[in-house]
Amino acid sequence: MCLVEGDFLLGSRDLLIGTIEGGPFYIAADTFSYYKKSAITIDVTQGRGASFSLEIPLGLRFLMRSELFDETHI
């Protein structure tokens, strides 16, 4: 989900793992433990997501893809 900063209350288990166009990107610690050996790509595509997010009125949604690291990523 893409929310206005301050509209989402961060929990003690939320991790900042990077930024996208200057906006912070958080992931839950238990989710991060699953993806920590993956390359994560966040993309935007036509369509409607399943929850409230800033891009929905534009007819867009975010799509996350992951790929396990291998020797080409190191």
C-alpha positions as CSV (number, residue, x, y, z in Angstrom):
1,M,0.0,0.0,0.0
2,C,1.1,3.5,-0.7
3,L,0.0,5.9,2.0
4,V,0.7,9.5,3.0
5,E,3.5,9.6,5.5
6,G,2.0,9.6,9.0
7,D,-1.3,7.8,7.9
8,F,0.2,4.4,8.7
9,L,1.3,3.8,12.3
10,L,4.6,1.9,12.3
11,G,5.0,-0.9,14.7
12,S,8.1,-2.0,16.6
13,R,8.6,-4.9,14.1
14,D,8.4,-2.7,10.9
15,L,11.8,-2.4,9.2
16,L,12.8,0.4,6.8
17,I,14.5,-1.4,3.9
18,G,14.8,1.4,1.5
19,T,13.2,4.3,-0.3
20,I,11.2,4.6,-3.6
21,E,11.3,8.0,-5.2
22,G,12.2,9.5,-1.8
23,G,9.4,7.7,0.0
24,P,10.2,5.3,2.8
25,F,9.5,1.5,2.1
26,Y,8.8,-0.6,5.2
27,I,8.3,-4.3,5.6
28,A,7.3,-6.4,8.6
29,A,10.2,-8.1,10.3
30,D,8.7,-11.6,9.8
31,T,8.1,-10.9,6.2
32,F,11.6,-9.6,5.8
33,S,13.0,-12.8,7.2
34,Y,11.2,-14.6,4.3
35,Y,12.5,-12.2,1.6
36,K,16.0,-11.3,2.9
37,K,17.7,-13.6,0.3
38,S,15.6,-12.2,-2.5
39,A,15.8,-9.4,-5.0
40,I,12.6,-7.5,-4.7
41,T,11.1,-5.4,-7.5
42,I,8.2,-3.0,-6.9
43,D,6.3,-2.2,-10.1
44,V,3.2,-0.2,-11.0
45,T,0.6,-1.7,-13.4
46,Q,-2.9,-1.0,-14.6
47,G,-5.6,-2.4,-12.4
48,R,-7.1,-2.1,-8.9
49,G,-5.5,-3.4,-5.8
50,A,-7.2,-5.2,-3.0
51,S,-6.9,-2.4,-0.4
52,F,-6.9,1.4,0.1
53,S,-3.9,3.0,-1.4
54,L,-3.0,6.4,-3.0
55,E,-2.7,5.0,-6.5
56,I,-6.2,3.4,-6.7
57,P,-8.1,6.5,-8.0
58,L,-5.6,6.6,-10.9
59,G,-6.6,3.0,-11.9
60,L,-3.2,1.7,-10.9
61,R,-1.8,-0.9,-8.4
62,F,1.5,-1.9,-7.1
63,L,3.0,-5.3,-7.9
64,M,5.8,-6.9,-5.9
65,R,8.0,-9.5,-7.5
66,S,10.8,-11.4,-5.9
67,E,13.7,-13.6,-7.2
68,L,16.0,-15.6,-5.0
69,F,19.6,-14.4,-5.1
70,D,22.1,-16.6,-6.9
71,E,25.8,-16.1,-7.8
72,T,24.9,-13.5,-10.5
73,H,23.5,-11.2,-7.7
74,I,26.6,-11.3,-5.5
